[in-house]
Amino acid sequence: MDKDGSPALIDRDFHIRPIPKSERSYVDPLPAIPDRLADLSDRGLARPSERNDRPSRLGSILWRILDKAQINIIPPLQQRPQFSLGSQLSRLRSAAKELRVLRTWSLNALTSTWAGDYWDAASRWQGLLSQSRPDWPPAVRRTGFMLLYAKSVSARSITPVSTARTIDLMGKVRQPLRGDPAHRGPYLVLLNADFGDDDDGPARAVHAYAQPVYNSDTLFPIESEFERHVSHLLFWLQDALFEAMPDLQIGIIKPLFALETETGLCRPDFILEATYRDNPTVALVVEAMGMETDEYRAAKAKTLPRMEQIGPVFLITPLDLAKEHSAGSAQRVMQWVIHRVRHAKTGR
């Protein structure tokens, strides 16, 4: 139970399941791949759409990789961070080495970041999966993974940027449900694949989780186009303060897992870590208030007081980022950060 008496981990009004971070070296078991997949899509039709907004097991695995690789952190510009798709995929692969699917096989060894491997039976990825066959328990189907950057996804297909071909799935592509899906991408996609009912056919994509990201150079995870706009504002803020106050370091964090507070769990949209010279770091919460429903407001009424235990909270709405208000909103955010840093420095 949560500390206020409501069921732990689930906000039933807003259909979000903020999950705590796992420190286990093994990835969570994936749903069993059925013996017969022909009617999989029909069985899913009766499920409520809200289930799609709760992290799937593939989603949890992807978040663990992103978190270990610190892709969800934009370091202070004083550290001269460099971003590219290739370098970030390398960091993700290094993080995947720390997670194990089987005792003798890491997640990295069973994962490809090149879409063409899906159709190439002679690829190194499929070769390693073939080598792993004796190590899979009899009740568990041999499973491979692909971590792909995609410009677009549909309910049951993925279009990776590295190929002109589309990967069709037997099941659904899960993703966060925020804002207009037409503007939610691009995505970082984690899919799992087997090799048919007899484990001896071509690779067959089964499930996938598509995490929206800022862009190809910065795989910073977001949940909607509005969060992309808020991220853009925070990147501008980081750059502007670097020029105006070079002794003030600003790091930007997108929490992927629930944070514990004295009154329960919460997951802020963004956390700024501000450090001025040798002074203690100040945590500042920026919340993207992207919806206006009663359910959303009820959820925020519960979680915002928890976020205030992490640090001062600044709320941003779509109206704040409208063309006629964006410049003023940017200045308000900047002044708020400076004020909070000075307030912490003087102890007042």
N, C-alpha and C positions, 0 to 999 in steps of 0.2 A: 504494500500500500504506500501511496505517496504520503508525505508528512502532513498534508492537510486533509487526509482521509479519503481522497479520490483514488481510483485505480492507478497504480504506478505505470509510468512510461507511455500511457495512451491518453491523448487529449481527444475525447470522444466527439466533441463539438467540431473540431477542425480537422479530424482524421489524420493527425500526425503522430507518428511513433518515434519520439526522440530516444535513441538507444544509447546506452553508455558504451564507452570504448572498451573493447576486449583486449587483454594483454596476452592471450593465448597464442602460441606459435602456430597452431593449426587453424586453417580457415574453417568456418562453420560448415557442417555437412549441407550439401545442396539437396533440393527436393529430388526424390527418386525419379529417374527417367522411366516413364511407363513402358511396359513391354509392347504396347500397341499405342501409337501416336496418331492414328488416322482421325480419331474423333476428339482430339485434345481441344481444338478450338471450339467445338460445339459445347463441350462440357464447361468451358469458361464463360459462355454467354450469360448464364444466370447469375454470375457473381456481380455484386455491386461495384460500380466504377470506383468508389472511394478506396477499395482495397489497393488500387494501383498507386495510391498516394502514401502507402506505408512501405518502408524500404524492404525490398525483397532480399533474399540471402545473397544473391549476386550483387545487389546494391550495397549491402553491408561489407562484402569482400572488397568491392571497388573503393568504398570509403576508407577502409583500413589501409589499402595500398596508397591512396591519395594522402592520407594522414601521415603514414610512415615516411613517404617521400617528401612531405611538407609542401606539396603542390598547392595546398590550401593556405599557404602563408606567402605574402609578398614582403620580403625583407626591407628594412630601411634602405633608402637610396645611397646612404653613406657606405653601405657594403657593396655597392656596384653590382647588383644582381643582373645576370644575363638570362634572357628567356628565348627559347626556340622550341619548336615541336620535338626535334630530335633529342635535345638535351633533357627535356622533361620526360620523354618516353624512357630514356636511359635511367633516369632517377626512379621511375616507376618500376622498371625491371629490377633494379637493385633492391628496392623495397620488397618486391615479390619474392626475392631470394630468402627473405626472413620468414616467410609463411610456408607452411607445408600442407600439401594435399594428402600425401601418403608419407609413411615414415621415411622412405628412401627417395621421395621426389618432392622438390620444392614447387611452389606455384609458378615461379619463373620458368622452370624447365618445361612445364606443360602449357606454357602460354606463348602465343605468337602475337607480334605487333604488326605483321605484314599480311594484309588481306588475301594476297595471292596464294598464301599457304593453304587456304581453305580448300582450294580446288587442286592443289598440287600434292599428289600422294607421295612424291619423291622428296618433298620438302623436309628440312631438318626437323621442323615441328612435328610433322606426322611420323617421322622416323623415331623420334623420342617417345611419342605416344605408343608406337608399336613395341619399343623396347620395354615400356612400362607395363605391358599386358600381364606378365606373370605376377606383378606386385599388387594388382587390384584384388580385393576380397571377392569371393564368388558372388555375394549378394549386391555388389556395387558395380555399376556399368562403367567401363573405361571412358573417361571424360577429359577433353581438352578445353582450353580457354583461349579466347582471342581478345586483345585489348586494342581497340581501333578508334581512330579519330574519324568522325563522320559529320558531314555537313547536314545531313537530314536522316530522319528515321520515320517509319510508319508503324502502324500497329503490329505488323508481322514482318518487317523487312528493315535492312540497314544498308545505306549507301556509303561505303567508306571512301575517303578522298583518294586513297592509293590505288583504286581500280575503277574502271567504268562499269563493272558488274555489281549487281545487287545480291546481298546475302538474304535469302528467305528463311524464316524461322518456322518451326513447327508450333511453337507457343507464341506468347506475346512479348513485345518489347515494353518493358516497364520503364517509367520515368516519373519525376516529380510533376504534379499537376498544378502549375501556377501560370496564370496569364494565358495569352494567345499561343497555342502550340505552333502556329506558323512562324513565330518569331522566337521560339524557345532555344533553338540550336545556335551554333554547332554543339556537338556532343562528344564526350568520351564514352565509348561503349565497351562493356565487358559482356561477352557471350560465352556460353558453354556449348559444346558439341559432342555427340557420340558418333558411333560408326554403324548405325543401323541395328535392327532387332537381333541380328546374329553376330554383332560386333565385328563384322568382316566386310562392311560396305564402305562407300565413300563417306567423308565427314558430313555430318548432318547437324546444323545449328538448331538448338532446342529452345533455350531461354536467353534473354538479354536484359541488361539494365543500361539505360542511356542517361548519363549525367550531363546536363547542360554545362558548358564552360564558357569563359569570357571570349576567347578566340583561339586560333591555332597556335599563336606564339605564347599565349598565357593560358594554360589549362586550369585556371582558377575556377573552382566550381561555383555555380550559381543555381538558382531554381526557377528563374523567370527572366523575361526581357527587362522587366522593371529592376530586378536585382542587377542585371548587366549595366543599366544606366546608373544605379547607385554605386556600383563598383567603379565605373568610369569617373564619377565624381570623387570617390575616395582616392583613386590614382592621381587625379588632378591635384587634390589636396596634398598628397604626399609630395608631389613635384613642386608645388607652390611653396610649401613650408621648407623644403630642402633649399630652395633658392633664397627665401626670406630669412630663415633661421637655421643655418647649417649645423648648429649644435643641437638641434632638436631632431631626434630620430623617430620616425613613424613607421611602425610595422602594421600590416593589415592581415587579419586572420579571419577566415571563413570557417567557423566551427562545424564539423561534420557529425559530432557526437554530442550527446547531452552533457551538460556541465552540472555538477552538484552544488546546490546552495543550501543554506540552513533550512529553508522551507520547501525544498523539493528540486526536481530537475527542470532545466530550461536549456534552450539552444538559441542563443542570440544569432541574428543574421550576420553581423560583422562585429569584430572587436579590434579596436585600435590600441596598439601598445606604444605609448609615447614616453620617450626617455630624453630628458634635457641634461646634457653634460653627464656629471656623475651622480645625479639625483635618482631616487628610486623610480622605477617604471610605473606609469599610470595607465590603468586599463579603462578604456572608454568604449561604450557599447553604442553601435549605430543600428537602428532597427528600421528595415524597409517595410513601411505600412502599405502594402500593395492592394489590400482588399477593403471593402466597406460593408461586409455582411454582418448580421448580428452574431453569427457563430464566430466569425473572426474576431470581432471586438470582445466577445466573452472570453475567447482563448487568450487574447492579449491582456485582458484585465487580470488574468491569473498569472501569466508568465512575466509581465513587465516588472512587477515588484521583486520577483526573483532575480531578474537581470540587474536591477539596481543594487543588488548585493555584490555583483561582479564589478560594477563601476557606473558612473553617471551615464544616462541614456539620452541619446538624441534621436528623435523620430523624423523620418523622411517620408513624405507622401508623393504620389504621382503629381499632384498640383505643384509641389515644391520644385519639380524638375520640368514643368511646362516652360516653353520658350521664354515667356514673359517674366517668369519668376526664377529661372535657373541661376542667373548671375548673382542675384541677391541671396539665394539659398546657399550657394557656394561660399559667399562671404560669411554668412551666419555660421556655417559649419566650421570655417577656419577660425573665426573669433571664439567660438565655443571651445575648440581644442586648445587654443592659446590660453584662454581663461582657466580652463581646468588644469592645465600644466602649471601655470603660475600659482593657482590656488593650492595645488599639492606641494609646490616647492616652498611656499611660505608657511605652509601648515595652517592656513586660515580657511 
